[in-house]
């Protein structure tokens, strides 16, 4: 689309329904943002899914818990810095750096496994921990950057991105089950499956880098929204507009309306319930998944398949839950009822405790399914409702702040997850 057409469309305001600039490339954008969401968690989900391999290599280190605890402080710390400075950060550079870090980290995990020939010990575990640090930094760059970018676009793009996040977990779980079946009786079957995972993740992260760097900026509907945000005073989209061959309004000599922007404190004050929604969703989920499911559910008929099936069930229903809000009549839009529904999920804590202690594997699969379904559903309900009623720069800032609340919830959850070990023999 010619630059003049986009400029005119933005200047006239453009309606959602009939403006070609807003409709062209819509379905391509939905697919691409789904893939970018998929890549945003693929590396980390791959590590979680091969947790049985790392548990075999490092049985005394509680890898499923320790790696998560290492990952999150760096993700949260980096996200805090980026959220505070989001208005001055080049979103294009931020997202590209994040995907490149994911690519380099997964590649290094593969190299480390080959270099150590799959041996355990403190040295290889420290190396894995250092790579996990890079994943935390990359996560903060990508999730905050992408959510901030999508916050001033269609809500459907946000839903598609978060569906992609869940799909990475579901797909890695499915592949893990396939590789376990294929390599179960093979020599070093766990290691071969893990290597296959890391190779796929490495390729996928490089694909995400290429898509974001060279394809996304040229989608007409994306150019429209970014040009509109620039017209409203956003500076974070300038590099993406230049990559698409579009000059910013200031470069074209256009007048930008000086609108007083709400600062972060004001945005938090007006949306504190949405922030707490995300915090409460993930403090509960992360206190159960993956640590509790990986180590605290006993031995059942599924044997060594049990943990993998539980993780697969959670990831599958999490993905399903992220598409449920597309059915408008059952999407929660009331801020009051969102909070009530989210707080009611804390009843899952005694449900998991008593199911693990007294229930069979069927009941554990059931409550795990409900955990995943509600996690995905409520996340999308909050993220598609929250960044509304603001100008582009404010929506970008609010998107970053919501991701910060989400990550804080995950950090608190994985910290509380250690409480499940109290009273267990040989837990520490």
N, C-alpha and C positions, 0 to 999 in steps of 0.2 A: 504494500500500500504506500502511495506517495506520502511524503512528509506533510504536504499541504492539507491532504485529506484528514490526517490525524489531528493536525493543529486546529482545523476548522471544527472537527467533531468535538474536541475537548472544549473549545471556546464556547460552543453552543450547548454544552452540557450533556447532550446525547442521551437518549433513553435506553433503558435496559432492553426493551423489546425490539425496536426496529432499526437501530443503528448498526450498519454493516461492520463498522470498525470494532464493535463489541461482540459481534456474532462470529465473524470469520475466524477460523482456527480454534473455536471453542472446544471441540471434541479432541483435537490434537493436543491442546493444552491440558485437558483433563488427563489424557493418557501420559503425557510427559511428566506432569506433576506427580502422578501416581508412581512413575518409575523413580523420580527423584526422592519421593518419600521412602520407597523401597530401599534405595541406596543409603538413605540417611541412618538406617539402623541395621543394615545387612551385616556389616563387619562385627558389630557387637552381638547381634543375634546368632551369628555363626559361632562365636566363642561360647555363648550360653548353651547352644545346642550340642556342641561337642564337649559339654561339661563332664560327661562320663569318661571321656578320654583324659582330660586334665585331672579328674579325680583319681584315675588309675595311676597317672604319673606322679601326682603330688597329693597322696592320700592324707598327709598330716597337715596340709596347709588350708583346708576348706576352700578350694579355688572358686567355687560358685559364689561364695560370700566375700572372700578377700578381694577378688578381682573387681567385684561390684563396688566395694567400699573404696578401693583405690580409684576407680574410674570416676565416681561421682564428685568428689571434692574438686577435681580439676575441671570437670564439666560445669559444676556450679560456680566455681570461682571465675572461670573464663566468661561464663554467661553473665555474671554480675557486672563485670567490667564492660562487656559489650553492650549490655542493656543500658548502662549508665551513659555510655558514649554513642548510642546508636545513631543519633542525628548527625554525627560527624564521620560516620564510618561508611566507606564505599561498600555497598551491599554486594556488588559483583565480585570484588576482590575477596570479600569475606566468604562467600559461598564456594568460590573456586578453591580457595585455600583449604576449606573444610573437606571438600571431596578429594582433593589431592592428598590430604593427610590420611583420610580413610584408605585410599589406594595404597599409599606407602606403608601404612601400618599393617594391612592384611598381607601385603607382599613380604614384609619383614617377618611376620609370624610363620609364613611358609618357609622362608629362608632359614629361620632359627630352628624349625623342626628338622629340616634336612641337615643342618650343620651339626646338631646334637644327636642325630640319628634316633630321635624319639626317646631320649633318656631323661629321667627326672632329675631331682636334685635342686639345691638352692640357686645355683647359677642360672640355669634355664628359666626357673620360676621368676627370678628378678628381671631377666630379659623380657619375659611376657608382661610383667607388671609395668615396665617402662613403655612398652608398646601400648598397653591399656591406657596409660596417661595420655598418649597422643590421640587415642580414640575419644577420650573425654574432652580434650580441647577441640577436636574436629566436630564433635556432636554439638557443642555450644555454638560454634561458627555456623553450622548448617541449619540446625533446628530453629535457632533464633532468627537467623538471616532469612530463611525460607518463609517462616510463619509471619515475620514482619512484612516481607514482600507480598505475601498472599493476602494479608489483612486488608489491603485496599483494593483487592480484586473480588471476583465472584466468591460467595460462600462455598459454592460447589468445588472450586479449586482447593480450598482449605480441606473440605471433606475428602477429596481425592488424595491429597498429600498424606493425610492422617490414615487413610485406608492403605496407602502404600507402606506406611510405617508398620502397620499390623501385618500386611501381606509378607513382609520380609521374615517375620517370625513364623508365620504359617508355612511358608515355602521352605524355610530352612528345616523346620520340624519334619515336613513331609520328606525332604531329601535325606534327612538323618535316618528316618525309618527305613527308607529304601537302601541307603548305604549299609545300615546295620544288617539288613536281611542279606545283602549281597556279599558282605565281607565277614559275616559273623563267624564262619568256620574257616576263614582264611587266616594265614599267618600275619600277625600285626593288623588285623582287620580294623580295629578302632583307629589306628594311626592312618591307614589308607583312607578311611572315611573322612577323617579330619582334614587330611591333605586335599581331598577333592573339594570339600567345603571351602577351604581357604582359597583355592584356585578359582572357584566360581565367584567368590566374593571379590577377589582382586579384579577380575575382569569386569564385574558389574560396577564397581566403584569408578573404574576408568571410563566406562560408558556414561555414567552420571556426570562426570566432569565434562566430557565432550558435549553432552546434551545441554547442560546449563550454559557452558561457555559459548557455544556456537549456534544452537538451535532455538533455545527459549527466547533470546532477545529479538529474534526475527518473526515471532508469531504475531500477527496483526492485533489480536485481542490483548496480548500482553503489552505490546507497544502502546495501545490505547490507554490502558490503565496506568502505565508508568508515565506517559506524557501528562495524563490528568493529575497524577500525584505531583509531578514537577510543577505544573501550573499552580498547584495549591501550596507550593513552597518547599517540597521535599527535595533534599540534595542527595539523598542516598541512592537515587535511581539514575543519577547523571551518567555514570560509566556504562550502565546497561543501555541507556538511550543512545549513547555514542556508538556502542557496539552494534546497534541496529541502524546506524546511519541517521539518527535523528538529533537535531540540535535542541538543547534545553531552551526554555522560554527566554531566559536571560541572554543566551547567545544569539537568539533571534531578535533581540531588542524589544521583546514583549513586556508589558507591565504585569507584574505578579502582584495580586492583591495581598497586602500585608495583613494577615489574619493572626491575631494573638493566639499562639499555640499553648495548650495546656501542658504544664510540666509533668514529670513523672509522678510526683506526689499527688497532684490533682487527678491524674488518670487513675492512680491506685485508689484514691479516695472514692471515686465514682464507680469503680469496678472491683472493689475489694471482695464482694461476694463471688464474682467469677474467679478471682485469684484463689480464694479459699476453696472453691469448688474443685479446682485442679489439684490443689495441695492435698485435700482430703481423699480425692480419688486415688492418687498415686501413693500416698503414705500407706493406705491400706493394701493396695495391690503389691507394692514393693516389699511389704512386710511378710508377704506370703510367697510371691513368685520372684525369682526362681529358688531362693534358698530353702524355704520350708519344703517345697515340693521335691527338691533334689535330695534332701538328707533326712527328713523327719516324718516320712509317711510309711515306714516299715517295709516289710517284705510280703509280697502277695503272689498270686498265681502267675502274673505276667513276668515275674522274675526281673531280669536285667532290662526288659522292655518297659517296665512300669514307669520309670522316671520320664523316659522319652515320650511315652503315650500321654502322660499328664501334661507335659510341656506342649505337645502337639495339640491336645484338646484345648488348652488355654488359648494358644495362639490362633487356632481356627475360630473359636467363638469370639475372640477379640476382633478378628477381621469381620465376622458376620455383624457384630454389634456396630461397627463403624458404617455399615451400609443401611442399617435399620432406620436412622433418622431421615433417609431419603423418602420414606413413607410419611408424608406430611402430617397425617392424622395421628400418628403415634410419636411424633417428635416433641420432646419437652421444651417448651419455650418460656415458661414461667420461671422467673428467677427464684421465687419462693419454693416452688415444687422441685426445682433442680437441687436446691440445697437439702430439702427433706429427703429426696431420693438418695443423694450422695451420702448423707449421714447415716441413713438406714443400712447402708452396705457394711457398716462396722459390725453388724450382727454376724457377718461371715467369720469373724475371728473365733467366737465360741463354736461356730459351725465346723470350721476346719479342725479345731482342737478335739472336739468330741468325735468327729468323723475319723481322724487319724488314730484316736485311742480305741474307739469301739466299732467303727464302721468297716465295711468291706471296700474293695477297690471300686465297686460300682458306685457307691455313695461318694467316694472321693472324686471320681470322674465327674459326677453330677455337680458337686459344689465348685469344682474347678471350672467347669463349663459356665456356670453362673458368674463366677468371678471374671472370666474373660468377656462374656457377653455384656455385662454391666460396665466394665472398664471401657470397652470400645464405644458403646452407645453414649454414655455420659460424656466422654471426652469430646466426641464430635458435636454433641448438643451444645456444650459450653463454647467450644472454639468457633463454631459457626454463628453463634448468637452474640458473642462479646464485642468484637471490634466494629460496632455499628454506630452511626450517628456522629462520626468524627471525620475530619479532613485527613488526607493521605499521610502527612507526617505524624499525626497523632495515632492513626491506626497502626502504623509501623512501630511506633514506640510501645503501644499497648500490646501488640503481638509479641514483642520481645519480653515485656514484663510478665505476660501470661506464661511463656515458656520458662521464665525464671521461677515462677510459683510451682510449675509442674516439676521442674528439676529439684526444687527444694523438697517437695513431697516425696520424690523418689529417694533422695538422700536420707531423709528422716525415716522412710520405710525400711530401707536396707540396714540402717543402724538398729532400728527396733527388731529387725528380723533375727538378730543375735539372741534376743530374749527367749526364742523357742528352744535354745540349747540349754537353758537353765534346768538343772536337775537331771540332765542326761549323763550317763557314764561315758568317760573318755571323750567328752565334747571339746575340751580345750587342751 
